[in-house]
Amino acid sequence: MEKPFSQACENNKAPILAVLKEVLKYANAVLEIGSGTGQHAVHFAPCLPHLRWYCSDVEANHAGINAWFNEFPAANLIAPCRLMLGLDPWPNLDVDAIYTANTTHIMQNHEVKLMMELVQQHLPIGGVFCQYGPFRQGGEFSSQSNRDFDQSLRERGYGGVQDVDTLKGWAKGLALTAKMAMPANNLCLIWHKV
């Protein structure tokens, strides 16, 4: 099949990898929530050979992810498992890190809350959660483009750009240890299980 393609993934993979090389250097295995096209996974896994990279997404996206895996195989890249938050059980995997990119704003509020709770439940003490995307801080948007993006998301029925303080309230048992400014008015939030 023809591989799905995301220009955003292509644009942000290098700056995200630079962050992951630091925050995941002591991790053994990572679960990616919402692997999407699979582009991030095939780029990151070979550059982080010390860990196992587990993908997950709704079943409809698995064929596209596997098409990327077939073209760019890596020994530490694991085929996707089915994960729709709130519907599917949490994957039975032994991971000490979780990563997600550009998923939080396309979830409903109750799904984001559930994700934060499940991440906290399933990470070991000291485990890391890396969350990338556009976020509000103190109720404020970082740019007019993010404000416009949020409005467009809400008009299409998505939950929209979340506020970091709201996420903190939902992330009981997770400490926000870093907020890294990223290109295109995005942030990389680094949480640790305490």
Short mmCIF file of the C-alpha atoms (twelve columns), coordinates in Angstrom:
data_MODEL
# 
_entry.id   MODEL 
# 
loop_
_atom_site.group_PDB 
_atom_site.id 
_atom_site.type_symbol 
_atom_site.label_atom_id 
_atom_site.label_alt_id 
_atom_site.label_comp_id 
_atom_site.label_asym_id 
_atom_site.label_seq_id 
_atom_site.Cartn_x 
_atom_site.Cartn_y 
_atom_site.Cartn_z 
_atom_site.pdbx_PDB_model_num 
ATOM 1   C CA . MET A 1   0.000   0.000  0.000  1 
ATOM 2   C CA . GLU A 2   1.040   3.614  -0.424 1 
ATOM 3   C CA . LYS A 3   2.485   4.973  2.815  1 
ATOM 4   C CA . PRO A 4   0.516   7.727  4.582  1 
ATOM 5   C CA . PHE A 5   2.484   10.945 4.955  1 
ATOM 6   C CA . SER A 6   2.369   13.803 7.443  1 
ATOM 7   C CA . GLN A 7   4.322   16.958 6.618  1 
ATOM 8   C CA . ALA A 8   4.161   17.971 10.287 1 
ATOM 9   C CA . CYS A 9   5.941   14.726 11.267 1 
ATOM 10  C CA . GLU A 10  8.590   15.384 8.662  1 
ATOM 11  C CA . ASN A 11  9.081   18.942 9.951  1 
ATOM 12  C CA . ASN A 12  9.256   18.172 13.668 1 
ATOM 13  C CA . LYS A 13  11.047  14.806 13.814 1 
ATOM 14  C CA . ALA A 14  14.580  16.247 14.153 1 
ATOM 15  C CA . PRO A 15  13.857  18.684 17.032 1 
ATOM 16  C CA . ILE A 16  11.782  16.065 18.871 1 
ATOM 17  C CA . LEU A 17  14.535  13.467 18.475 1 
ATOM 18  C CA . ALA A 18  17.036  15.879 20.035 1 
ATOM 19  C CA . VAL A 19  14.798  16.043 23.135 1 
ATOM 20  C CA . LEU A 20  14.179  12.283 23.232 1 
ATOM 21  C CA . LYS A 21  17.904  11.513 23.061 1 
ATOM 22  C CA . GLU A 22  18.235  13.342 26.381 1 
ATOM 23  C CA . VAL A 23  15.053  12.402 28.227 1 
ATOM 24  C CA . LEU A 24  15.022  8.739  27.151 1 
ATOM 25  C CA . LYS A 25  18.724  7.999  27.467 1 
ATOM 26  C CA . TYR A 26  18.147  5.799  30.538 1 
ATOM 27  C CA . ALA A 27  14.858  4.266  29.368 1 
ATOM 28  C CA . ASN A 28  14.553  0.649  28.263 1 
ATOM 29  C CA . ALA A 29  11.212  0.632  26.456 1 
ATOM 30  C CA . VAL A 30  8.761   3.288  25.267 1 
ATOM 31  C CA . LEU A 31  5.102   3.123  24.292 1 
ATOM 32  C CA . GLU A 32  4.066   5.635  21.645 1 
ATOM 33  C CA . ILE A 33  0.410   6.632  22.068 1 
ATOM 34  C CA . GLY A 34  -1.071  7.530  18.683 1 
ATOM 35  C CA . SER A 35  1.663   6.503  16.258 1 
ATOM 36  C CA . GLY A 36  -0.322  8.016  13.367 1 
ATOM 37  C CA . THR A 37  1.481   7.455  10.083 1 
ATOM 38  C CA . GLY A 38  4.445   5.683  11.732 1 
ATOM 39  C CA . GLN A 39  6.938   8.291  10.510 1 
ATOM 40  C CA . HIS A 40  8.128   9.250  13.986 1 
ATOM 41  C CA . ALA A 41  8.637   5.630  15.011 1 
ATOM 42  C CA . VAL A 42  10.780  4.711  12.007 1 
ATOM 43  C CA . HIS A 43  12.875  7.851  12.479 1 
ATOM 44  C CA . PHE A 44  13.328  7.611  16.250 1 
ATOM 45  C CA . ALA A 45  13.829  3.880  16.838 1 
ATOM 46  C CA . PRO A 46  17.099  3.461  14.866 1 
ATOM 47  C CA . CYS A 47  18.487  6.588  16.568 1 
ATOM 48  C CA . LEU A 48  17.606  5.217  20.028 1 
ATOM 49  C CA . PRO A 49  18.899  1.642  19.661 1 
ATOM 50  C CA . HIS A 50  19.123  1.088  23.432 1 
ATOM 51  C CA . LEU A 51  15.329  0.920  23.801 1 
ATOM 52  C CA . ARG A 52  12.348  -0.981 22.404 1 
ATOM 53  C CA . TRP A 53  9.851   1.265  20.603 1 
ATOM 54  C CA . TYR A 54  6.262   0.032  20.879 1 
ATOM 55  C CA . CYS A 55  3.680   1.664  18.631 1 
ATOM 56  C CA . SER A 56  -0.038  1.957  19.249 1 
ATOM 57  C CA . ASP A 57  -3.005  3.454  17.447 1 
ATOM 58  C CA . VAL A 58  -6.538  2.728  16.319 1 
ATOM 59  C CA . GLU A 59  -6.656  -0.324 14.091 1 
ATOM 60  C CA . ALA A 60  -7.478  1.698  10.966 1 
ATOM 61  C CA . ASN A 61  -3.967  3.213  11.073 1 
ATOM 62  C CA . HIS A 62  -2.027  -0.047 11.471 1 
ATOM 63  C CA . ALA A 63  -1.658  -0.783 7.753  1 
ATOM 64  C CA . GLY A 64  -0.073  2.612  7.139  1 
ATOM 65  C CA . ILE A 65  2.266   2.267  10.117 1 
ATOM 66  C CA . ASN A 66  3.307   -1.195 8.937  1 
ATOM 67  C CA . ALA A 67  3.962   0.151  5.427  1 
ATOM 68  C CA . TRP A 68  6.553   2.516  6.944  1 
ATOM 69  C CA . PHE A 69  7.979   -0.325 9.063  1 
ATOM 70  C CA . ASN A 70  8.357   -2.529 5.986  1 
ATOM 71  C CA . GLU A 71  10.314  0.151  4.152  1 
ATOM 72  C CA . PHE A 72  12.418  1.248  7.134  1 
ATOM 73  C CA . PRO A 73  12.777  -1.784 9.438  1 
ATOM 74  C CA . ALA A 74  14.635  -1.554 12.727 1 
ATOM 75  C CA . ALA A 75  15.407  -4.344 15.180 1 
ATOM 76  C CA . ASN A 76  13.960  -2.398 18.132 1 
ATOM 77  C CA . LEU A 77  10.736  -1.324 16.388 1 
ATOM 78  C CA . ILE A 78  7.660   -3.272 17.514 1 
ATOM 79  C CA . ALA A 79  4.530   -3.644 15.363 1 
ATOM 80  C CA . PRO A 80  1.577   -1.533 16.499 1 
ATOM 81  C CA . CYS A 81  -0.965  -2.676 19.039 1 
ATOM 82  C CA . ARG A 82  -4.555  -1.478 19.087 1 
ATOM 83  C CA . LEU A 83  -5.212  1.394  21.476 1 
ATOM 84  C CA . MET A 84  -8.245  3.657  21.508 1 
ATOM 85  C CA . LEU A 85  -8.306  5.320  24.917 1 
ATOM 86  C CA . GLY A 86  -11.477 4.509  26.775 1 
ATOM 87  C CA . LEU A 87  -12.309 1.545  24.525 1 
ATOM 88  C CA . ASP A 88  -9.292  -0.752 24.406 1 
ATOM 89  C CA . PRO A 89  -7.490  -2.137 27.455 1 
ATOM 90  C CA . TRP A 90  -4.082  -0.642 28.186 1 
ATOM 91  C CA . PRO A 91  -1.390  -2.693 26.377 1 
ATOM 92  C CA . ASN A 92  0.230   -5.345 28.566 1 
ATOM 93  C CA . LEU A 93  3.762   -4.050 28.028 1 
ATOM 94  C CA . ASP A 94  6.718   -3.514 30.320 1 
ATOM 95  C CA . VAL A 95  7.677   0.082  29.527 1 
ATOM 96  C CA . ASP A 96  9.381   2.791  31.555 1 
ATOM 97  C CA . ALA A 97  8.634   5.624  29.117 1 
ATOM 98  C CA . ILE A 98  5.615   6.866  27.157 1 
ATOM 99  C CA . TYR A 99  5.644   9.287  24.221 1 
ATOM 100 C CA . THR A 100 2.848   11.029 22.365 1 
ATOM 101 C CA . ALA A 101 2.888   13.754 19.725 1 
ATOM 102 C CA . ASN A 102 0.059   15.877 18.357 1 
ATOM 103 C CA . THR A 103 -2.636  13.751 19.984 1 
ATOM 104 C CA . THR A 104 -3.760  15.765 23.012 1 
ATOM 105 C CA . HIS A 105 -5.570  18.461 21.017 1 
ATOM 106 C CA . ILE A 106 -7.512  15.984 18.853 1 
ATOM 107 C CA . MET A 107 -8.864  14.086 21.858 1 
ATOM 108 C CA . GLN A 108 -11.971 14.988 23.822 1 
ATOM 109 C CA . ASN A 109 -11.351 16.414 27.300 1 
ATOM 110 C CA . HIS A 110 -12.398 13.181 29.044 1 
ATOM 111 C CA . GLU A 111 -9.977  11.226 26.816 1 
ATOM 112 C CA . VAL A 112 -7.065  13.535 27.692 1 
ATOM 113 C CA . LYS A 113 -7.909  13.221 31.398 1 
ATOM 114 C CA . LEU A 114 -8.023  9.428  31.015 1 
ATOM 115 C CA . MET A 115 -4.688  9.420  29.171 1 
ATOM 116 C CA . MET A 116 -2.991  11.388 31.957 1 
ATOM 117 C CA . GLU A 117 -4.440  9.005  34.561 1 
ATOM 118 C CA . LEU A 118 -3.452  5.858  32.639 1 
ATOM 119 C CA . VAL A 119 0.076   7.113  31.990 1 
ATOM 120 C CA . GLN A 120 0.484   7.703  35.728 1 
ATOM 121 C CA . GLN A 121 -0.937  4.266  36.552 1 
ATOM 122 C CA . HIS A 122 1.252   2.344  34.123 1 
ATOM 123 C CA . LEU A 123 4.633   4.043  34.455 1 
ATOM 124 C CA . PRO A 124 7.047   2.830  37.134 1 
ATOM 125 C CA . ILE A 125 8.354   5.322  39.691 1 
ATOM 126 C CA . GLY A 126 10.807  7.565  37.845 1 
ATOM 127 C CA . GLY A 127 9.276   6.682  34.464 1 
ATOM 128 C CA . VAL A 128 9.044   9.488  31.899 1 
ATOM 129 C CA . PHE A 129 6.155   10.766 29.782 1 
ATOM 130 C CA . CYS A 130 7.048   12.992 26.828 1 
ATOM 131 C CA . GLN A 131 4.053   14.927 25.444 1 
ATOM 132 C CA . TYR A 132 4.529   17.065 22.309 1 
ATOM 133 C CA . GLY A 133 2.156   19.521 20.681 1 
ATOM 134 C CA . PRO A 134 0.520   22.937 21.004 1 
ATOM 135 C CA . PHE A 135 -0.513  23.893 24.543 1 
ATOM 136 C CA . ARG A 136 -1.887  26.951 26.325 1 
ATOM 137 C CA . GLN A 137 -0.148  28.276 29.439 1 
ATOM 138 C CA . GLY A 138 -2.058  30.195 32.095 1 
ATOM 139 C CA . GLY A 139 -5.018  30.309 29.716 1 
ATOM 140 C CA . GLU A 140 -2.950  32.063 27.047 1 
ATOM 141 C CA . PHE A 141 -2.106  30.894 23.550 1 
ATOM 142 C CA . SER A 142 1.524   31.144 22.483 1 
ATOM 143 C CA . SER A 143 0.546   32.594 19.086 1 
ATOM 144 C CA . GLN A 144 -2.408  33.736 17.009 1 
ATOM 145 C CA . SER A 145 -1.903  30.707 14.784 1 
ATOM 146 C CA . ASN A 146 -2.423  28.400 17.784 1 
ATOM 147 C CA . ARG A 147 -5.553  30.362 18.755 1 
ATOM 148 C CA . ASP A 148 -6.893  29.965 15.202 1 
ATOM 149 C CA . PHE A 149 -5.937  26.278 15.211 1 
ATOM 150 C CA . ASP A 150 -7.812  25.759 18.480 1 
ATOM 151 C CA . GLN A 151 -10.939 27.397 17.084 1 
ATOM 152 C CA . SER A 152 -10.759 25.241 13.957 1 
ATOM 153 C CA . LEU A 153 -10.325 22.074 16.074 1 
ATOM 154 C CA . ARG A 154 -13.337 22.906 18.258 1 
ATOM 155 C CA . GLU A 155 -15.468 23.688 15.214 1 
ATOM 156 C CA . ARG A 156 -14.630 20.196 13.927 1 
ATOM 157 C CA . GLY A 157 -15.624 18.570 17.218 1 
ATOM 158 C CA . TYR A 158 -12.202 18.025 18.773 1 
ATOM 159 C CA . GLY A 159 -11.298 18.971 22.353 1 
ATOM 160 C CA . GLY A 160 -8.804  21.612 21.239 1 
ATOM 161 C CA . VAL A 161 -5.537  22.963 22.611 1 
ATOM 162 C CA . GLN A 162 -5.233  22.052 26.305 1 
ATOM 163 C CA . ASP A 163 -3.849  24.267 29.049 1 
ATOM 164 C CA . VAL A 164 -0.771  22.980 30.856 1 
ATOM 165 C CA . ASP A 165 -2.398  23.797 34.221 1 
ATOM 166 C CA . THR A 166 -5.414  21.640 33.333 1 
ATOM 167 C CA . LEU A 167 -3.090  18.773 32.450 1 
ATOM 168 C CA . LYS A 168 -1.304  19.197 35.792 1 
ATOM 169 C CA . GLY A 169 -4.643  18.875 37.564 1 
ATOM 170 C CA . TRP A 170 -5.343  15.617 35.734 1 
ATOM 171 C CA . ALA A 171 -1.799  14.267 36.120 1 
ATOM 172 C CA . LYS A 172 -1.987  13.139 39.754 1 
ATOM 173 C CA . GLY A 173 1.240   11.293 40.498 1 
ATOM 174 C CA . LEU A 174 3.111   12.900 37.586 1 
ATOM 175 C CA . ALA A 175 5.471   15.841 38.069 1 
ATOM 176 C CA . LEU A 176 6.021   18.243 35.184 1 
ATOM 177 C CA . THR A 177 9.806   18.476 35.202 1 
ATOM 178 C CA . ALA A 178 10.418  20.409 31.961 1 
ATOM 179 C CA . LYS A 179 8.586   22.533 29.377 1 
ATOM 180 C CA . MET A 180 10.699  22.808 26.255 1 
ATOM 181 C CA . ALA A 181 9.893   25.373 23.575 1 
ATOM 182 C CA . MET A 182 9.794   23.725 20.162 1 
ATOM 183 C CA . PRO A 183 9.473   25.024 16.572 1 
ATOM 184 C CA . ALA A 184 6.086   26.173 15.222 1 
ATOM 185 C CA . ASN A 185 4.860   27.362 18.663 1 
ATOM 186 C CA . ASN A 186 4.787   23.859 20.136 1 
ATOM 187 C CA . LEU A 187 6.013   22.560 23.478 1 
ATOM 188 C CA . CYS A 188 7.525   19.315 24.671 1 
ATOM 189 C CA . LEU A 189 6.218   18.593 28.180 1 
ATOM 190 C CA . ILE A 190 8.342   16.177 30.203 1 
ATOM 191 C CA . TRP A 191 6.592   14.439 33.098 1 
ATOM 192 C CA . HIS A 192 8.065   11.979 35.600 1 
ATOM 193 C CA . LYS A 193 6.176   9.492  37.757 1 
ATOM 194 C CA . VAL A 194 6.725   10.338 41.427 1 
# 
